[in-house]
């Protein structure tokens, strides 16, 4: 109840917080604005340089430049680009994702540029409730744009709120990224994969049309992006089904063993060399968390893979899904091979595709 009240207050706060956005004399219709642009996962951070060099900057780096867990080579969760608010140009304001950061006690010229966008009433409201630290404004300068204002009465208060809401802030941009990817990826779907998965597993795999069939066995399907190259990652998706008999099957050590059992006899770096099968990299242990796929209990695993003969390696993301009503356990994975290149975008694509899997329920079957 308390969270709902605070959310309602924040909505009211948003209605009049940014004085410069209202009555600016410009036509605020989104249809007349340019389309937002920017690379996948890129965030334009608008902040005073001195503030960025201090505790606030450290907190922001911990949120947006946190390393992706489970993979050997360090890669940040987002690409953060810093700019002084006084140096914002019309082109920069078209960024896909923008984050303004300020504190109301800061009288530096750069911070004043941001602070002047808030009405006195909104600043007072923030002072009265220190939990109000974020304002979201869609399509402020461009269509399809998300702008976040992160603020506090002072740096100590702002840092405290940033640290307490780290996961929520990360998920805000992760979910936005997945929504955009889903629109692009599922514009054309692989109809064959949808039919095969329904007949074989009783689930619907929402694979983009670009993924092509590789291998089918009794409880196994494998699809792959064709023609990978120096500027295009090699992404594979495979799916496996077995009986669900015991909750210990979803213990981390058993999921790793289960994965290695699946790949050892089915997925080879070189089909002519049976000693090139995929194994889970143990040097950097996989990272696990519980989640849900289409309402079903699932365990997410992020990690690195290599071939048994050490000729290849890469990153993977998987979900082990429990269907206790049917007594089935599903293992779904996407793995990427892209030597010497970043895997962040590929892993986000895999995440978007696998999380779109839908399962038939009993009503549908009947």
C-alpha positions in Angstrom: 0.0 0.0 0.0 2.8 2.4 0.9 4.6 1.7 -2.4 1.3 2.5 -4.3 0.9 5.8 -2.5 4.5 6.7 -3.3 4.0 5.8 -6.9 0.8 8.0 -7.1 2.8 10.8 -5.5 5.5 10.4 -8.1 3.0 10.5 -10.9 1.6 13.8 -9.5 5.2 15.0 -9.1 5.9 14.2 -12.7 3.0 16.2 -13.9 4.6 19.5 -12.9 8.2 18.7 -12.1 9.8 19.9 -15.3 9.0 23.5 -15.9 10.9 23.8 -19.1 9.0 21.0 -20.8 5.7 22.8 -20.5 4.9 26.1 -22.3 8.2 26.1 -24.1 6.6 27.5 -27.2 7.4 24.4 -29.2 4.9 22.0 -30.7 5.1 19.1 -28.2 3.3 16.6 -30.5 5.5 13.5 -30.7 4.6 13.1 -34.3 6.5 16.4 -35.1 9.6 15.2 -33.2 12.6 13.4 -34.8 12.9 9.7 -34.0 15.3 8.8 -31.2 18.5 7.1 -32.2 21.4 5.3 -30.5 23.2 2.0 -30.2 21.7 -1.0 -28.4 22.3 -0.5 -24.6 23.7 3.0 -24.9 22.9 5.6 -22.2 23.6 9.3 -22.5 24.4 10.5 -19.0 23.9 14.3 -18.5 25.8 15.4 -15.4 28.2 17.9 -13.9 31.8 16.6 -14.3 32.7 17.2 -10.7 29.7 15.3 -9.5 30.5 12.4 -11.9 34.1 12.3 -10.4 32.7 11.8 -6.9 30.4 9.4 -5.0 27.4 10.0 -7.3 29.5 9.0 -10.3 30.8 5.9 -8.5 27.2 4.9 -7.8 26.1 5.4 -11.4 29.0 3.4 -12.7 28.2 0.6 -10.3 24.6 0.5 -11.7 25.1 1.0 -15.5 28.7 -0.2 -16.0 28.4 -3.3 -13.8 30.0 -6.3 -15.5 27.7 -9.0 -17.1 28.0 -11.9 -14.7 29.1 -15.4 -15.7 31.3 -14.6 -18.7 35.0 -14.7 -18.8 35.8 -11.5 -20.6 34.6 -8.3 -18.7 31.7 -6.6 -20.5 29.6 -3.8 -19.0 25.8 -4.1 -18.8 25.3 -0.8 -20.7 27.5 1.7 -22.6 27.4 4.9 -20.7 28.4 8.2 -22.4 28.8 11.3 -20.3 28.1 14.8 -21.4 28.0 18.2 -19.7 24.4 19.6 -19.6 25.8 22.9 -21.1 27.1 21.0 -24.1 23.9 19.3 -25.1 23.2 19.8 -28.8 20.0 19.0 -30.8 21.7 15.9 -32.1 22.6 14.7 -28.6 19.1 15.3 -27.4 17.9 12.7 -29.8 19.6 9.9 -27.9 17.5 6.8 -27.3 18.1 6.7 -23.5 19.0 9.8 -21.5 19.7 10.1 -17.8 19.9 13.5 -16.1 21.6 13.5 -12.7 21.6 16.4 -10.2 21.3 17.5 -6.6 19.4 20.6 -5.6 22.1 21.9 -3.2 24.6 22.0 -6.1 25.1 25.6 -7.4 27.6 24.7 -10.1 26.8 26.1 -13.6 26.3 22.7 -15.1 24.0 21.4 -12.3 22.0 24.7 -12.4 21.1 24.0 -16.0 19.4 20.8 -14.9 17.9 22.2 -11.7 16.3 25.1 -13.6 14.1 22.5 -15.3 12.3 21.7 -12.0 9.6 23.9 -10.5 10.0 25.3 -6.9 7.0 23.1 -5.9 8.6 19.9 -7.2 11.9 20.7 -5.4 9.9 21.2 -2.2 8.1 18.0 -2.7 11.4 16.2 -3.1 12.7 17.7 0.1 9.6 16.5 2.0 9.9 12.9 0.8 13.5 11.8 0.3 12.3 8.6 -1.3 11.3 10.6 -4.4 14.5 10.5 -6.5 13.5 9.6 -10.0 11.3 11.1 -12.7 10.5 9.4 -16.0 9.7 11.5 -19.1 8.9 9.7 -22.4 9.5 11.3 -25.8 10.8 14.5 -24.3 13.0 15.5 -27.3 12.4 12.6 -29.7 9.9 9.9 -30.5 10.6 6.5 -28.8 12.9 8.2 -26.3 13.2 7.5 -22.5 14.5 10.2 -20.3 15.2 9.7 -16.6 15.9 12.4 -14.1 17.7 11.2 -11.0 17.9 13.8 -8.2 18.2 14.4 -4.5 18.5 17.2 -2.0 22.2 16.4 -1.6 24.7 13.8 -2.8 24.4 11.6 0.3 20.7 11.3 -0.2 21.0 10.6 -3.9 23.7 8.0 -3.5 21.6 6.2 -0.9 18.6 6.0 -3.3 20.8 4.9 -6.2 22.3 2.1 -4.2 18.9 1.0 -2.8 17.4 0.9 -6.3 20.2 -0.5 -8.3 18.4 -3.5 -9.6 15.2 -1.5 -10.5 17.2 1.0 -12.5 19.1 -1.7 -14.4 15.8 -3.6 -15.1 14.2 -0.4 -16.4 16.6 -0.1 -19.2 17.0 -3.9 -19.7 13.2 -4.3 -20.2 13.1 -1.3 -22.5 15.9 -2.8 -24.5 14.1 -6.2 -24.7 10.8 -4.5 -25.8 12.6 -2.8 -28.7 14.4 -6.1 -29.6 11.2 -8.1 -29.5 9.6 -5.7 -32.0 12.5 -6.2 -34.4 13.1 -9.9 -33.9 9.5 -11.1 -34.0 8.5 -9.0 -37.0 8.9 -12.3 -39.0 8.8 -15.6 -37.1 10.1 -19.1 -38.0 6.8 -20.9 -38.6 8.5 -24.3 -38.8 10.0 -23.9 -35.3 6.6 -22.9 -33.9 5.0 -26.0 -35.3 7.8 -28.4 -34.4 8.0 -27.2 -30.9 4.3 -27.5 -30.4 4.2 -31.0 -31.7 7.4 -32.1 -29.9 7.3 -30.3 -26.6 3.8 -28.8 -26.2 5.3 -25.3 -26.2 5.8 -22.5 -28.7 9.2 -21.3 -29.6 9.1 -17.8 -30.9 12.2 -17.8 -33.1 12.9 -15.1 -35.7 12.7 -16.2 -39.3 16.5 -15.8 -39.6 17.1 -18.9 -37.4 17.3 -22.1 -39.4 16.9 -25.8 -38.4 20.0 -27.8 -37.6 19.2 -31.0 -35.8 16.2 -32.9 -34.4 16.3 -35.9 -32.0 13.7 -37.5 -29.8 13.7 -34.8 -27.1 16.0 -32.3 -28.8 15.8 -29.4 -31.3 18.6 -27.1 -32.5 18.4 -23.9 -34.5 21.1 -21.5 -35.6 21.6 -18.1 -37.2 23.0 -18.7 -40.7 26.2 -17.3 -42.3 27.9 -15.9 -39.3 31.0 -13.7 -40.1 33.5 -11.2 -38.8 30.7 -8.7 -38.3 27.9 -11.1 -37.4 27.9 -13.4 -34.3 27.2 -17.2 -34.5 24.1 -17.7 -32.3 22.5 -21.1 -31.7 19.4 -22.1 -29.8 18.7 -25.6 -28.5 15.9 -27.1 -26.6 15.6 -30.3 -24.6 12.9 -32.1 -22.6 13.0 -34.7 -19.9 10.9 -36.0 -17.1 10.6 -33.9 -13.9 10.9 -36.2 -11.0 12.6 -34.3 -8.2 13.3 -30.7 -7.2 17.0 -31.5 -6.9 17.0 -31.4 -10.7 17.0 -27.6 -10.6 19.9 -27.4 -8.1 22.8 -25.4 -9.8 25.3 -28.3 -9.8 22.7 -30.6 -11.3 21.7 -28.1 -14.0 25.4 -27.8 -15.0 25.7 -31.6 -15.2 22.4 -31.8 -17.1 23.7 -29.2 -19.6 27.0 -31.1 -20.2 25.1 -34.3 -20.7 22.9 -32.7 -23.4 25.7 -31.1 -25.3 28.3 -34.0 -25.1 26.5 -36.1 -27.7 24.7 -33.5 -29.7 26.5 -30.2 -30.2 30.0 -30.3 -31.7 32.4 -27.5 -32.6 33.4 -29.7 -35.6 30.9 -32.3 -36.6 33.7 -34.5 -37.9 35.5 -34.4 -34.6 33.5 -35.9 -31.8 36.0 -34.6 -29.2 35.0 -31.1 -29.9 31.7 -31.2 -28.0 30.6 -28.3 -25.8 31.3 -28.3 -22.0 30.5 -25.7 -19.4 33.5 -23.5 -18.5 34.3 -23.9 -14.7 37.1 -21.3 -14.5 34.4 -18.6 -14.1 31.5 -20.4 -12.5 28.0 -19.9 -14.0 25.6 -17.5 -12.3 22.1 -18.6 -11.3 18.9 -16.9 -10.4 15.2 -18.0 -10.2 12.7 -16.4 -12.5 9.5 -17.3 -14.4 9.0 -18.2 -18.1 5.3 -17.9 -19.1 4.3 -18.2 -15.4 6.4 -21.3 -14.8 9.2 -21.6 -12.2 12.5 -21.4 -14.0 16.2 -21.2 -13.2 18.3 -18.8 -15.3 22.0 -19.7 -15.8 24.6 -17.4 -17.4 28.0 -18.7 -18.1 30.8 -19.5 -20.6 31.3 -22.6 -22.7 34.2 -24.2 -24.5 34.8 -27.2 -26.7 36.3 -30.2 -25.1 39.5 -29.8 -27.2 39.7 -26.1 -26.4 39.4 -25.1 -30.0 36.4 -22.8 -29.5 34.6 -20.9 -26.7 31.9 -18.3 -26.0 29.0 -17.3 -23.8 25.6 -18.8 -23.1 22.3 -18.1 -21.4 19.8 -20.8 -20.4 16.5 -21.4 -18.6 15.6 -24.7 -16.9 11.8 -24.6 -16.8 9.6 -26.8 -14.5 6.2 -28.0 -15.7 5.2 -29.9 -12.6 1.6 -30.5 -13.8 2.9 -32.4 -16.9 5.9 -33.8 -15.0 8.3 -32.3 -17.5 11.6 -30.4 -17.3 12.6 -28.2 -20.2 16.1 -26.9 -20.9 16.4 -24.0 -23.3 19.7 -22.3 -24.2 21.2 -19.9 -26.6 25.0 -19.8 -27.0 27.1 -17.4 -29.0 30.5 -17.8 -30.8 32.0 -14.5 -31.6 35.8 -14.5 -31.0 37.3 -11.2 -29.9 34.0 -9.3 -30.0 31.5 -8.2 -27.4 28.7 -10.7 -26.6 26.4 -8.3 -24.7 24.0 -7.7 -27.6 23.9 -11.4 -28.5 23.1 -12.4 -25.0 20.3 -9.8 -24.9 18.9 -11.2 -28.1 19.0 -14.7 -26.6 17.3 -13.5 -23.4 14.5 -11.8 -25.4 13.8 -14.9 -27.5 13.9 -17.5 -24.8 11.7 -15.4 -22.4 9.1 -15.2 -25.2 8.6 -19.0 -25.1 4.9 -19.9 -24.3 3.6 -23.1 -22.8 0.3 -24.8 -23.4 -1.9 -25.0 -20.3 -4.4 -27.7 -19.5 -7.3 -25.7 -20.7 -5.7 -25.3 -24.2 -5.1 -29.0 -24.4 -8.6 -29.9 -23.4 
